[in-house]
């Protein structure tokens, strides 16, 4: 155990304390032969504690309880034939274990994997699973980063879930948070300089990545990433808010992590992906290390979301203000981003840089995700009409598409922000904190209490909705779109310079050309004729649709995918 400033460290094993011996470089050690799988333990640092192990593999009693020895070799895997999945050409499905099913466990989620296979997605992206305060949380308040939330099923539960995904042909991406730790149950301070001593972001104290003692801190986070990929057979990591990683070293943490993950991929013989959430619009994020980049496999692309959302919803408040008009959607579909060095009215400054030469598969794009729904006061989702049009454009775009759980059938369940802090002051202040965080976003903030269990329960998916015609019809539309994307190479082609977009001067329709295939959408309130050469309609969201020498006749608020006659 690493505690470079400590003068005395004891190991507490099942209530009995034993002194540990100092080693070079701030490490302490003690051999306990009788300790075995399940043995409870903690550390007493200079009289304080006992605290959980910073690298605790299991917290059976939660974040305030002792750590438990966990032997990875006790689990028997059944995915020996799994060779991994490449992100290129893939469709991702994001979910939150606690609300994906009524039971909210890994075991219950396994029972719904067949639905995802039939939908046609390739990866399941799981929101953070590190232990959190209480019994319900989005996961971004995690501590004990090497452990797994017991509410979901603990370490064995996660392994069983990954194993089942691989049996179904699905890769697994895990969301991890390295830019901050939760405000409750964070016991790293007594052990060493894990933090920099200043607020790194709105969410908490900055992690020490470049100050004194930061060599071991960096290894702590890199080791955590390697654990998920190696010991849990995870296929990729989504790195939360990397713009909040404060690192001025010559080799950024992300570049160092990329090197380590590349080496691990060689060792395990399967592709491993790193996906960064970044609002910097900096193409260096996804450029290879040998080209001076940070080596991320891909990054989330908010600009595509904002342009799609504005086009299908008509909302222009907050950061959506820059994205009004079909010309902005045309730009992101052909350039990857809107803000590539120009002025951002929301930030009140120039923002971003061009993504010239970056293939579209390195940009993960969505119509909805946990943030874009959950950061709205009512956690409300897009209506079916908007989902039809948005999904049609997203799933024929040159980017890596990502869906959010329940989107495919137009779930009526909101996805609200919820938490379950133990400390009264955190519980009572959570709602006000959220309101303050989103000042200036243009919302009239009237949100349910995040600490109320009902807020969490309302956010659970209602799978019985699939029995209703409207929801089933939308699900079929999503399935058909994904199937067509995989059947036509033109629709997954990531080369942005081969995408051509035409827009109506009146702002009613847009045509996106993907090689010889065109995607036409009528966003207006009346039927419209879109100038498309005569040919064959491959898929349409609504009837009646006709394609002749005069063009494509589309009903109001509809989309069609066509192949003109050669």
PyMOL commands that set and color helices and strands:
alter all, ss='L'
color gray80, all
select helices_A, chain A and resi 24-26+72-74+97-100+106-110+113-119+154-167+214-231+242-244+253-268+283-286+289-291+302-313+318-323+326-335+360-362+370-374+384-394+407-409+424-437+453-458+463-467+469-487+489-492+496-498
alter helices_A, ss='H'
color red, helices_A
select strands_A, chain A and resi 9-13+16-19+21-22+28-29+40-45+48-51+67-68+92-95+123-126+171-176+195-201+204-207+236-239+273-276+298-300+343-344+349-350+363-366+400-404+499-503+509-514+517-522+528-530+535-540+546-548+551-554+558-564
alter strands_A, ss='S'
color yellow, strands_A
deselect
rebuild
show_as cartoon
